[in-house]
């Protein structure tokens, strides 16, 4: 009977047969690990084309708007007026920046948040100053579009538009709840990718609905409400009772 190799742990080298067997198996396991990692990486959704221009404060000129959410109307890249929602640093809305200043021509210091062609500004509290404008920049008038029934997810606009990535789903749910609780305008996100639709979400009277929907953030919901166009934004006005979770 042929002799069988035997290895004792304190020996400096394993017998040739055992060493060859281990080298083959270790190399195979490493190859599987690399292929598995590459496969999982390829299965992940790509990051959105969004960013937060952190540390780059700029001066923005425009006309303040209290509705549908705190905003400033500025001249967009195409020269047309663009309604840009405002937030404050951290998890806070910008109501105090626009309160009592609806329609005023101002300049303010802010940091750009951008997702695709959609802008938001993180305004520095107390930085608003009167300013002369080069263009009229009228405030947008709401255009009723009728009653819609939509299925999507409620996200906080600040994180979703660029401060966090992906800024949606269960992994972001607790952050989104805190942001919306602090006054960040909620968005209703419909679809994904190039077929995505974003609507500012208000109550049926056009007032903030934030505190009433904290248990419906980051999960699929069905929303029945009146949709309006405010310049470059769509807005859906819905009673909290018409914002329903589809599953827990």
Residue pairs with C-beta under 8 A, 6 or more apart in sequence:
5 15
5 16
5 17
5 18
6 15
7 14
7 15
7 18
13 19
14 22
45 166
47 165
47 166
48 115
48 116
48 165
48 166
49 115
49 116
50 113
50 114
50 115
50 116
50 160
50 161
50 162
50 165
50 167
51 113
51 114
51 162
52 111
52 112
52 113
52 122
52 162
52 163
53 111
53 112
53 113
53 114
54 111
55 111
56 111
56 112
57 109
57 110
57 111
57 124
58 109
58 110
58 111
58 112
59 107
59 108
59 109
60 72
60 74
60 84
60 107
60 108
60 109
60 110
60 121
61 74
61 105
61 106
61 107
61 131
61 133
61 134
62 72
62 73
62 74
62 75
62 84
62 105
62 106
62 107
62 133
62 137
63 72
63 73
63 103
63 104
63 105
63 106
63 133
63 137
63 138
63 139
64 70
64 71
64 72
64 73
64 97
64 98
64 101
64 102
64 103
64 104
64 106
64 128
65 71
65 72
65 73
65 83
65 98
65 102
65 103
65 139
65 140
66 98
66 99
66 101
66 102
67 102
67 206
67 230
68 142
68 200
68 202
68 206
68 228
68 230
68 233
68 235
69 85
69 93
69 185
69 200
69 202
69 208
70 85
70 86
70 87
70 93
70 94
70 95
70 97
70 98
70 185
71 83
71 84
71 85
71 86
71 98
72 83
72 84
72 86
72 106
72 108
72 121
72 123
73 81
73 82
73 83
73 84
73 137
73 138
73 139
73 140
73 231
74 81
74 82
74 84
74 137
75 81
75 82
75 134
75 135
75 137
76 82
76 232
79 135
81 135
81 137
81 138
81 140
81 231
82 119
82 231
82 232
83 140
83 230
83 231
83 232
83 233
84 119
84 120
84 121
85 120
85 121
85 157
85 185
85 200
85 233
86 94
86 97
86 98
86 110
86 120
86 121
86 122
86 123
87 93
87 94
87 113
87 120
87 121
87 122
87 123
87 157
87 158
87 183
87 184
87 185
88 94
88 97
88 122
88 123
88 125
89 122
89 124
89 125
90 182
91 158
91 178
91 179
91 181
91 182
91 184
92 182
92 183
92 184
93 182
93 183
93 184
93 185
94 123
94 183
95 183
96 125
97 108
97 123
97 125
97 128
101 128
102 139
103 139
104 130
105 130
105 131
105 132
105 133
105 137
106 128
106 129
106 130
106 131
107 128
107 129
107 130
107 131
108 121
108 123
108 124
108 127
108 128
108 129
109 123
109 124
109 127
110 121
110 122
110 123
110 124
110 127
111 121
111 122
112 119
112 120
112 121
113 119
113 120
113 121
113 122
113 158
113 161
113 162
113 163
114 120
114 161
114 162
115 160
115 161
115 162
118 161
118 198
119 161
120 157
120 158
120 161
120 162
122 158
122 163
140 229
140 230
140 231
140 232
140 233
141 230
142 228
142 229
142 230
142 235
143 228
143 229
143 230
144 226
144 227
144 228
145 227
145 228
145 229
145 234
146 226
146 227
147 224
147 225
147 226
147 227
148 224
148 225
148 226
148 227
148 236
149 222
149 223
149 224
150 188
150 190
150 199
150 222
150 223
150 224
150 236
151 190
151 220
151 221
151 222
151 223
151 246
152 188
152 189
152 190
152 191
152 197
152 220
152 221
152 223
153 168
153 169
153 188
153 189
153 218
153 219
153 220
153 221
154 176
154 180
154 186
154 187
154 188
154 189
154 201
154 213
154 216
154 217
154 218
154 221
154 243
155 167
155 168
155 172
155 176
155 186
155 187
155 189
155 217
155 218
156 167
156 175
156 176
156 179
156 180
156 184
156 185
156 186
156 187
156 217
157 184
157 185
157 186
157 187
157 200
158 179
158 184
159 167
159 172
159 175
159 176
159 179
159 184
160 167
160 168
160 176
160 187
160 189
161 167
164 172
164 175
166 172
167 176
168 176
168 189
168 218
169 218
170 218
170 219
172 218
173 217
173 218
173 219
176 217
176 218
177 214
177 217
177 218
180 186
180 210
180 213
180 214
180 217
181 210
181 211
181 214
183 208
183 210
184 210
185 200
185 201
185 208
185 210
186 200
186 201
186 209
186 210
186 213
186 217
187 198
187 199
187 200
187 201
188 198
188 199
188 200
188 201
188 221
188 223
188 236
189 196
189 197
189 198
190 196
190 197
190 198
190 199
191 197
197 234
198 234
199 227
199 233
199 234
199 235
199 236
200 230
200 233
200 234
200 235
200 236
201 209
201 213
201 223
201 235
201 236
201 238
201 243
202 208
202 209
202 235
202 236
202 237
202 238
203 209
203 212
203 237
203 238
203 239
203 240
204 225
204 226
204 237
204 238
204 239
204 242
205 237
206 235
206 237
209 238
209 240
209 243
212 240
213 240
213 243
215 245
216 243
216 244
216 245
219 245
219 246
219 247
219 248
220 245
220 246
220 247
221 243
221 244
221 245
221 246
222 243
222 244
222 246
223 236
223 238
223 242
223 243
223 244
224 238
224 242
225 236
225 237
225 238
225 239
225 242
226 236
226 237
226 238
227 234
227 235
227 236
227 237
228 234
228 235
228 237
229 235
